Amino acid sequence: MAFIDGTVVNVALPAIQASFHATVIDVQWVVESYALFLGALILVGGSLGDLFGRRLIFLVGVAIFAAASLACGMAASIHQLIVARSIQGVGAALLVPGSLAIISACFDEKSRGQAIGTWSGFTAITTAVGPLLGGWLVQHASWRWAFFINLPLAAVVIAISLWRIPESRSAARGRIDWLGAVFATVGLGGLVYGFIESANLGWRNPLVVASLVLGFGCLIAFVFVEEHVKFPMVPLALFKSRSFTGANLLTLFLYAAIGIFFFLFPLNLIQVQGYSATATGAAMLPFILLMFLLSRWSGGLVARYGPRRPLIIGPLIAALGFVLFVVPSVGDSYWKTFFPAIVVLGFGMAITVAPLTTVVMNSVNQDRAGAASGINNAVARVAGLLAIAVLGVVMVNAFRIHLNKNLGRLALPPQIVQQLQASQIKLAGMQVPAGLDPSKEAAIRKSIAEAFVFGFRIVMLICAGLAVAGAATSWLIIPRDRPDL
């Protein structure tokens, strides 16, 4: 349910932007409000599961997620949608770490790798269905159904959980680190707000400066708190394991690249390349099918070769995939441009994900399974959260520079240029002013599309660099032998 929601929402973003006449900043907040609370509170979710019962907290999370999904589908404004998405993030923070922690508690070390590989495969199935189903619903019904489909899924999940999943909890008694949770949420929120709003308000705006200062300050305080509280939600002692530290650094780099990619790619296909929502969902299918078909095989790579080799090779292949996304222009054939790129990226991620997850879960004591799962999931979510905020600024500025350069060549009336510049924050979703002759209108549309592609290429090259940094991290930090047990 959590994985299908992520892919569905990405495909629905252009329709949401058009429905509410929203800027790209508004659209960023639709994604970021969810990711903010998920990333900050997923650590609490893992600890709550260890303390009060993993199945119980998992079920509470599913219920909150379903109720928030209903609110998202009924939102009457972009701000209502953002609030509902925030609540949805709280629910996801409870259910996401619970799934892996439950698996870790139910399988021994010998069979855990294949079990996690199977888990990855089933999440890939739902992720594969998401873009196709979501695209079809957006195109033939409404973007609101991208959220309503969570309701029957939640009912099935709750029924199966009560029927089949045994309750489990940590043997050690502890407390919830609410102070750490507050610092993490405010810290991440301050950074995200500052970076996103800088594209609209400017870096010197007092609100932007104050948000960034508050964010950095709270995150520094968060580390201090985790060092001194008795029951930290991020036990810093876990990072004494080189396998655990290396795996989380790799997660940070690679999921930052994936996060911004899946934010911008649907916007590119729908608003620039002219794909329908259904075709956009289908375009992402090779990536997800590769993840599904190879997940169980890749889950066994750690036992066969150790963790280091697949966690170096996989990110390097993913980096090549990002580089291939620099090739397509406007109107190029999918099969000659986007398809090879998405296959290479999917293959690289398929090699990486299951071994990465197995390393994380095998590098800690069984009693800390919830905390380990929560930390790694938090790193993945925070990586995407910060990437969309930071690289979103890169995208907006690159788009502005290239578009203004093109507009200067078109000899447009000053008022038309001002009108276009005022709506640049919508990126490729901006509207061309009415009343222009067809040739000028076509030239402006072409300039907008080319400006988006220019920014998209820059971001993809940065993503390739992040993937290479992930491979370098695995090479330097993760031991050559099997992970610490």
N, C-alpha and C positions, 0 to 999 in steps of 0.2 A: 504493500500500500504506500509506503514511504517512497520507494523507488519509482513507482509509476507516476506519482504526483510530480516529482521533479521534472521528468521528461515531458509530461503533459503540459505543465505550466510554461515551459520554455517555448513549446510550439504555439501556445495561446497568447504569448506576449504581444505580437503585432496586432492581434484582434483586440486585446485589452487596451493597448495604446490608442487604437482608432476609436474604440467605443467610448472612452472617456476623454478623448482629445488630449492625451497625456504627453508629457515630455519624456525623454529618455531617462531623466532623473527619477520621475515617478515610476517608470517601469523598473528601474534599478531597485527602488524601494520595495516593489512587489516581491522581488527575489530576495533582497537583502534583509527585510524585516523577518522573514521566515528563517533565513540562514543565521541571523544574529542570535535569536533566542535558542535555536537548535545548537549552534556552536558553543554558546556560553553555558547553557544549562544541561547539555548532554553529559557533562561530567557529574553533575548532581544526579542525573537520571541513572547513571551506572552505580553510584554510591547508594541511592535509594533502593535499587534492586538488590544489591548485596545485603542491605540492612533489613528491609521489610519483606523481601520475597521478589524474585525476578519476574515470576509470572504475574503477580499482583500489579506491580508497577507497569509492566508491559501492557496489561489490560486497561489500566487507567489512562495510559498514553494513547492507546487506540481510541478510547471513548472521547477524549479531548480532541484528538485529531479529527474524528468524524464530525463532532459538533462544530468545530472551526471551519471544516470544509463546507458545511451547510451555510455558515455565515458568509464565506467567500463567494459562494454561488449566488447569494441573495444581495450582495453588496450593491448599493445605489450610487456610490462614488468611488473614486480611486483611493481616497483616504480611508473609507470603510473597508475596502479590500485589503489595504496595508495593515490595518489593525487586526482584521481576521487572520491574515497570514502570520502575524506575530503570535497569536494564540495557537495557530496550527504548529508553529515552530516549537512551542512549549510541549505540546502533545508528542511531537516527533522526538524531542529530547528524552522523553520517557520510554518510548517504544523502540527506538533504533538500537541503543546499546543493549537493551534487554534481549534482543534476538540472538546476537552473537554470544552473550554471556550464558544464555540458556543452552545453546549448543555446546559451549565449552564445558558446562557442568554435566551434560548428559553423555559425553563421549570421552574416552581416555585419550592419552597423548598419541597412541599409535594410530587410531582411526580419526583423530580430530582434523587432520589435514584434508582427508577426502570429504569429511562432513562439511567443512568450511567451503571446500570446492563445490559441493552440491548446493550449499546455501547461495554461493555466488552465482551458480547456474540458474537457480529459481528466481533470484532477484533480476538476473538478465532477461528471463522470460517476461516478467512483468514490465521491465524497462523497455523491452522490445515492443510489447503491446501498447505501451503508453503513447509514443509518438503517432503510431498509426491510428489508434482509437481516438486519441485526443485531436489529431489533425482532422479526422473525419467528423467528429463532433463539432469542432470549431467551424468547419466549412459548411456543414449541413444543418447544424442546430444553433449552438451558441457556445462561446468560450466558458460560460457558466457551468456547462456540463463537464468541463474538465475537472471541476471540484465536486459536482454531485455524484460522479461515479465512485467516489471514495465511500459513500454511505453503504451500498451493498457489500463492498469489500470488507468494511469494518465489521459488519454483522457476521460474515463468514469467519473472519479472523478470531473474533471473540468466541464463537461457537467451537471452533477447532481447538482453541487454546484451553478452554474449560474442559474439553473432552479428552485431549491427548497429552497436554504438557504438564509434567510434574512440577510442583513447587520446589524451589531451591533458594538458599540464601547463604551468605558467608557465615562461617563458624565464629568469627571474631565480632564482637559487639563494638559499635562505633557511633559517631554522631555525624550529622550533615554539616558540611562546611558552608554555611549560608553567607558568611562574610566574604569568603573567596568567590562565591557565586555572584555577589553584588559587584565586587571589584571587576570580575571578568566581564560581566554584562555591560556595566557602565564604560569600562575601558574599551571594549570592542565597539560599543555603540558610538562613543566619542570619535574614534578613528574613522569608522565608516561614515558617520555624518559629515565629518570634516572633509574627507576625500570626495564624497559624492557631491556635496553642496559647493565645493570649490569650483566645479565646472560652471556653476550658475552665478555664484556670489563673488568669486575671485579669491585668491589665496590671502589677500590682505584684509578681508572682511573680519571684523572682530569675532563674529560668531564662529567662523571657520577656525580661526586661530585658537579661540577658547576651547572648541571641541577637540582639536588635535592635542592641545596641552593636557586637557582633562583625560583624554583617552590614554596617552602615553603614561601620564602620572598614575592612573588607576591600574594599568597593567604592571608597572613597576611595583606598586603596592601589593598587587596580587601575588607576585613572586615572593615578596617579603612575608606575606601572610602564610603562604603555603610552606615556607621554611619553619614557621614558628607555631602554627596551630597543631593541636594534638591529633586531629583526624582530618588531614588535608584532602580535598577532592582530587588534587594532583600530587600524589606522593612523589616528591622529587627523588626519593631513593630508587624508584623504578628506573630512572635514567642512568643509574650506575651500570646497567646492562648495555653494552655496546650495540647489541642486536636491537634492543628496544629504542635506543636513541637514534640509531641509523635509520630504522624503519620509519620513525615518525618524521625525521627530517626529509626523507624521500617522499613521504606522504604530503608534507607541506609544499614542496616544490611541484610535484606532479599534479596534485589536485588543484593547485592554484591555476595551472595551465588549463586543466580540464574545465574548471569552473567558468573562466572567462570565455572559453571556446563555446561551450553549450549555451552561454548567454547571447553571444554575437552571431553564431552560425544560423539559427532560425531567422533572425532579423535580416541577415544577408540573403538567404534563400527566398524569403517571402517579399521583403520590401525592395530588394535590389534585383534579384534574378527573376522575379515574377512567378515563383512557385506557389502552388496552392498549399493550404495547411496540410492536407492529406499527403501531397507529394513531398513536403518537407519532412513529415514523419517517416515516410518511406525512405527518404534519402539518408536518414541516420540509422536505418535498420542494419546495414552490414556491420557497423561498429558493434552493435548490441548482439547480433547473432554470433560474431566471433567470440565475444566475451562468454556467451552461453556454451557454444560448442567446445571451447578449449578450457573452460574453467576447471573441470574435474581433472583433466590432464595436467594443467598447470599447478593444481593443488598438490600433486605428487612430486613436483620438481624439487621441493625442499628436501624430502627424504632421499631422493636419488642423487642430487648434485650439491645439496647445501643451499642456503638462501642467497649467497652472494652473487652467483653467476646469473640466475634469472633476474635479479634486481639490478644488475648492471645492463644486461642485454635488452630487457624490456623497455626501460626508459629511453635508451638510445634509439630503438625502433620507433617509439612514440615521437621522439624529436624529429625524426625523418618525416613522419606523417604530418607534423605541424609545418615543416618546411614546404611540403607539397601543397599545402593550402595557400601558399603565397602565389602559386601559378595561376589559378583561375581569374579571369577578368569578368566583365559584364556580358552575360549571354552565352558563355562558353558551354559546351556539351558536358552534362553531368558525368557521363561514362568515361570521358577522356580527362577530366580534371578532378571533380570532387570525389568520385568513386575510388580511384586509386589512393587518394589521400586518406579517406576515411577507413579503407581496408588496412592500410599500413598502421594508422593510429590505433585501430581496434586490435590488431595483432600485437602491437607493443603493450597495450594495456592488459590484454588477456594473459600475456606472459607474466605481467607484474602483479596483478591484483591479488590472486589467491595466495601466492607465496608471501606477499607482503602481509596479508592478514594472518596467515599461519605463523609467521615470525613473531608478530606482535603478541598473539595469544600464547605461544609456546615460550616466550621469553620472561614470563612472570609466574609467580606462585598461583596455584589454583584459586586461593582465597581472594586474590586481587584481580580475578578475571573481569569483573564488572568495571573496575577502575581502569584496567588496561584497555578494554573495549571502548570505554567512554573517552579516554584520552586520545586514542587513535582516531575515533570518529570525530572528536572535537577538532583535532588538527586538520582532518580532511575538510570539515565544514568551514572552519575559520580560514583555511587556505582559499577556498572558493569565495568566501565572504570578502576577504581583503583584496583578492585579485579583481573581482568585479568593481570594487570601489576604486582601487588604484589604477588598474589598467583601463577602467571605464573613463577616467580622466584623460589618459593617453589617447584613447579612441576619439573622444569628443574634440580634443585639441588638434589632433591630426586631421580630422574631418573638417574642422573650421579652417585650418590653414590651407588645405587643398581646395576647398570650395571657394574661399575668398579669392584665391589665385585664379581659379577658373572664371568666377563671376567678373573679375576685372577685365577679362578678355572679351566679354559679351556686349559691352557698350549698352548696359541697361540703364534706365532712368534711376536717379538716386533713391527715390522713394521705394522702388522695387527692390533695390539692393538692401536698403535698410530693413524692409519687411522680411526678406530672406534671412538676413543676418540675425534678426530677432527670434527666428524660429529654428535656428541651427541646433539648438539643444534637443530637438526631436530627431536628429540624425536623418536617416533615410525615410523616416515617417513624416517629414515636414511637407507641407502643402505648397504647391506652386501658385503664386498669386493669379487671380482671375483677370481676364481682359487682355492677355498677351496674344500676339499672333502665334500661330502654330509652330513656326520655326524657332522662335525665341523660347516658347514653352518646352519644346523638345530638347533644345540646347541646355536649358536649366535642369531638366530631369536627368539628362546625361551627366551633367556636372555633379549633381547630387549623388548619383550612383557611383561615379568614379571616385568621388571623395570618400564614400563609405568603403569602397574596396581598398583605397590607399591606406586608410586607418586600420582596416581588418588585416592587411598584410603586415603592417608594423607589429600589431599585437600578436600575430601568429609567429613571427620571428622571435619575439620575447618569450612566447610559450615554448618554442624549441629550445631556447636558452635555459629555461626553467627545467625542462626534462633532462637536458644534459647535466645540469647541476645536481639533479636527483641521482643520475647514474654515477656521477663523481662521488656523491655522498656514500652510496652503497660500496663503492670500490675502496674508499678511505676508511670507513667506520665499521661496516658489518664484517664480522670475523669470517675467515675462510672456511672454518669448520661449521658444524651445525649450531643453531642458536643456543644461547644460554638457557639452561633448563632449571 
